[in-house]
Amino acid sequence: MSAPREHDGRGLLDPVLTELRRTNFAGRPVSLLEGALVVTAAGTIALRRGAPIDAAVLSGIGLLGWADDLLEPRQRRSGHPVSKGLRGHLGALRRGSVTTGAAKAFGIPALALVGAAMAPRPRRGGMILADAALAAGCANLANLLDLRPGRALKVVLPAAAALAARPPAADVRARSGRSLALAALVPGALALPTDLREAGMLGDAGANVLGAAMGTAAARTLPVPGRLALLSVVVALTLASERVSFSAVIDATPALRALDRLGRRDPGSGDGTGTASGAGAEPEQSPRTEPAPANGSGEEQR
């Protein structure tokens, strides 16, 4: 009697797992399940550490990323043009088309603003906007970096670890920042081996949530000058991504190239076929594929 039930369970899961399959830049099959688990774990850690609003904000950001992960490939398969880069999404809006990327471009800052406005005191008007921009900017930057296995995690994890390791503070705001650093650090560290082995990928959902958690942690723990300096770096990198390929810069810089490839599989190893395994799976342009810039934007296609 147990065999039929087991078979039925697999039959129910197969369509879901197939929908989550993608083909990465090396032609290897990966799963977006990694990103879904990261979103769930980050929200759970925030909730368990007494931050229900932060948990709700992270979950909302994850849902927006999840929509982009699942709906954009369907658009591509149906032959509809897919906008890339901030300019591409804004251009689509001007033409009366709301893309999942545009929903993220407005939705993530709105959720970050809610989180900043309801954060533990002290908080001030102008810095509420700066803190929201820092959280939303880090969410976007992590996603822009998630073009190769482990790349986004190699940036998020050291930053989150440094924030989590700061001396314990007496004020509630700093303690909430440490909780959010852990909400990025723990799921990210657990996801790193899978990401480096190219068995899974963060996708927009996972990368956005880890970046938002790390950015919000920085906004809650760093002094004002440090937060503004970090925000300026995030803004500069985001603007640069519209015109410059991060991968091209990394590949042209020996130290960055060595760090980027640390722990990754040999590009020539394995049997990457260019198609995802499993019945019904179609080749997808992965968040780790990089053809020429689209729509006049320098953002690399993911």
C-alpha positions in Angstrom: 0.0 0.0 0.0 2.9 2.4 0.7 4.2 2.2 -2.9 1.2 3.7 -4.6 1.1 6.6 -2.1 4.8 7.2 -2.7 4.2 7.2 -6.4 1.3 9.6 -6.1 3.4 12.0 -4.0 6.1 12.0 -6.6 3.5 12.6 -9.3 2.2 15.7 -7.4 5.7 17.1 -6.9 7.0 16.4 -10.5 5.2 19.4 -12.1 6.4 21.7 -9.4 10.0 20.5 -9.6 9.9 20.7 -13.4 8.7 24.3 -13.2 11.6 25.2 -11.0 14.3 23.7 -13.3 16.5 26.0 -15.2 19.7 25.6 -17.3 22.6 27.7 -16.1 25.4 29.4 -18.1 27.4 26.2 -18.4 24.4 24.2 -19.7 23.9 22.3 -16.4 20.4 21.8 -14.9 19.8 23.8 -11.7 16.8 24.3 -9.5 15.2 27.4 -8.1 14.2 25.4 -5.1 17.4 26.7 -3.4 16.0 30.3 -3.6 12.6 29.3 -2.3 14.2 27.6 0.7 16.4 30.7 1.3 13.4 33.0 1.4 11.5 30.7 3.8 14.5 30.4 6.1 15.2 34.1 6.2 11.6 35.0 7.0 11.5 32.3 9.6 14.6 33.5 11.4 13.4 37.1 11.5 10.0 35.9 12.8 11.6 33.6 15.5 13.8 36.5 16.7 10.8 38.7 17.3 10.7 40.8 14.2 7.3 40.0 12.5 7.3 43.2 10.4 10.8 42.4 9.1 9.7 38.8 8.4 6.7 40.2 6.4 8.9 42.6 4.4 11.4 39.9 3.5 8.5 37.5 2.5 7.0 40.2 0.4 10.3 40.8 -1.4 10.6 37.1 -1.9 7.2 36.9 -3.5 8.0 39.7 -5.9 11.3 37.9 -6.9 9.4 34.6 -7.1 6.9 36.1 -9.6 9.8 37.4 -11.7 11.5 34.0 -11.6 8.4 32.1 -12.7 6.6 34.5 -15.0 9.5 35.9 -17.1 10.4 32.4 -18.5 6.8 31.9 -19.5 6.8 35.2 -21.3 9.9 34.1 -23.2 8.5 30.7 -24.1 5.3 32.4 -25.4 7.4 34.6 -27.7 6.7 37.9 -25.8 9.6 40.3 -25.6 11.3 40.4 -22.2 12.5 43.7 -20.8 15.9 43.9 -19.1 17.5 46.5 -16.9 15.9 49.4 -15.2 15.6 51.4 -18.4 14.0 48.4 -20.2 11.3 48.0 -17.5 10.6 51.8 -17.4 10.3 51.8 -21.2 7.8 49.0 -21.0 5.8 51.0 -18.5 5.7 53.9 -20.8 4.3 51.6 -23.5 1.6 50.6 -21.0 3.1 47.2 -20.2 3.7 46.2 -16.5 6.6 43.7 -16.3 7.5 41.6 -13.3 10.7 43.6 -13.2 8.8 46.9 -13.0 6.7 45.4 -10.2 10.0 44.6 -8.4 11.4 48.0 -9.1 8.6 49.7 -7.3 7.5 47.0 -4.9 10.8 46.3 -3.3 11.5 50.0 -2.4 8.0 50.3 -1.1 8.4 47.3 1.2 11.8 48.5 2.2 10.3 51.9 3.1 7.6 50.2 5.3 10.4 48.3 7.1 12.5 51.4 7.6 9.5 53.5 8.8 8.5 50.8 11.3 12.0 49.9 12.5 12.9 50.3 16.1 13.9 53.8 17.2 15.9 55.9 16.9 14.9 56.8 13.4 14.7 60.2 11.6 12.8 61.3 8.6 15.6 61.8 6.1 17.5 58.7 7.3 14.3 56.6 7.0 14.4 57.2 3.2 18.2 56.5 3.1 17.8 53.3 5.1 15.0 52.2 2.7 17.2 53.0 -0.3 20.0 51.0 1.3 17.9 47.9 1.8 16.3 48.1 -1.7 19.6 48.9 -3.3 21.4 45.9 -1.6 18.5 43.7 -2.7 18.9 44.7 -6.3 22.7 44.6 -6.2 22.7 41.0 -4.9 20.5 40.1 -7.8 22.8 41.8 -10.3 25.7 39.8 -8.9 23.9 36.4 -9.1 25.2 35.7 -12.6 27.7 33.0 -11.7 27.6 30.2 -9.0 28.4 31.6 -5.6 29.1 35.1 -6.7 26.3 36.9 -4.9 26.9 34.7 -1.8 30.6 35.6 -1.7 29.6 39.2 -1.3 26.6 38.8 1.0 28.0 36.3 3.4 31.2 38.2 4.5 29.1 41.4 4.9 26.4 39.6 6.9 29.0 37.9 9.1 30.7 41.2 9.9 27.4 42.7 10.9 26.4 39.7 13.0 29.8 39.7 14.7 29.6 43.3 16.0 29.6 43.6 19.8 26.2 43.1 21.4 24.4 46.4 21.7 21.9 47.5 24.4 19.4 49.2 22.0 16.6 47.3 20.3 17.5 48.7 16.9 21.0 47.3 16.8 19.8 43.9 18.1 17.2 43.8 15.3 20.0 44.6 12.9 22.0 41.6 14.2 18.9 39.4 13.8 18.6 40.4 10.1 22.3 39.8 9.6 21.7 36.3 10.8 18.7 36.0 8.5 21.0 36.6 5.6 24.0 34.7 7.0 22.5 31.4 8.0 20.4 30.6 4.9 23.1 31.9 2.7 25.8 29.7 4.3 23.5 26.7 4.0 22.9 27.5 0.3 26.5 28.1 -0.7 27.6 24.4 -1.2 24.5 23.8 -3.4 25.1 27.0 -5.3 28.8 26.3 -5.9 28.1 22.7 -7.1 25.6 24.2 -9.6 22.8 22.0 -8.2 20.7 25.0 -7.4 20.5 28.8 -7.7 19.2 31.7 -5.7 17.1 33.2 -8.5 15.6 36.7 -8.1 13.7 35.6 -5.0 16.7 34.3 -3.0 19.2 37.0 -4.1 16.7 39.9 -3.4 15.9 38.6 0.1 19.5 38.0 1.1 20.5 41.4 -0.2 17.5 43.1 1.5 18.2 41.4 4.9 21.9 42.4 4.7 21.1 46.0 3.7 18.6 46.4 6.4 21.0 45.0 8.9 23.6 47.5 7.9 21.0 50.3 8.2 20.2 49.2 11.8 23.8 48.7 13.0 26.1 51.1 11.3 26.4 54.8 12.2 24.9 57.4 9.9 28.2 58.2 8.0 28.8 54.5 7.4 25.3 54.0 6.1 25.5 56.9 3.7 28.9 55.8 2.5 27.6 52.3 1.8 24.5 53.7 0.1 26.7 55.8 -2.2 28.7 52.6 -3.2 25.5 50.6 -3.9 24.1 53.4 -6.0 27.3 53.8 -8.0 27.5 50.1 -8.7 23.8 49.9 -9.7 24.2 52.8 -12.1 27.4 51.2 -13.5 25.6 48.0 -14.1 23.4 49.7 -16.7 26.5 50.3 -18.8 29.2 47.9 -17.7 29.3 44.1 -17.5 30.3 43.0 -14.0 31.4 39.7 -15.4 33.7 41.4 -17.9 35.3 43.5 -15.2 35.7 40.4 -12.9 37.2 38.3 -15.7 39.6 41.0 -16.6 40.9 41.4 -13.0 43.0 38.5 -11.9 42.3 38.8 -8.2 38.6 39.1 -8.7 38.6 36.3 -11.2 40.4 34.0 -8.8 37.9 34.8 -6.0 34.9 34.5 -8.3 36.0 31.0 -9.4 37.0 29.8 -5.9 35.1 26.7 -5.0 33.2 26.5 -8.3 33.1 23.5 -10.7 35.5 23.4 -13.6 33.5 24.9 -16.5 34.6 22.0 -18.7 33.6 19.3 -16.2 30.3 17.5 -16.1 28.0 16.9 -19.0 26.3 20.2 -19.5 23.9 19.6 -22.4 22.3 23.0 -22.6 18.9 21.6 -21.7 17.3 21.0 -18.3 16.8 17.4 -17.3 13.4 16.0 -16.7 10.3 15.5 -18.8 8.7 18.7 -20.0 11.6 20.9 -19.1 12.6 23.4 -21.7 15.9 25.2 -22.1 15.8 28.6 -20.3 18.0 31.6 -20.3 19.2 31.3 -16.7 20.0 34.1 -14.3 23.5 33.1 -15.1 23.6 33.6 -18.8 24.9 36.7 -20.4 24.3 37.5 -24.0 24.7 41.0 -25.3 23.0 43.8 -23.4 19.3 44.2 -24.3 17.1 47.3 -24.8 20.1 49.6 -24.6 20.9 48.5 -21.1 24.2 47.3 -19.8 22.5 44.8 -17.4 23.6 41.3 -18.2 20.7 39.0 -18.9 20.2 36.5 -16.1 
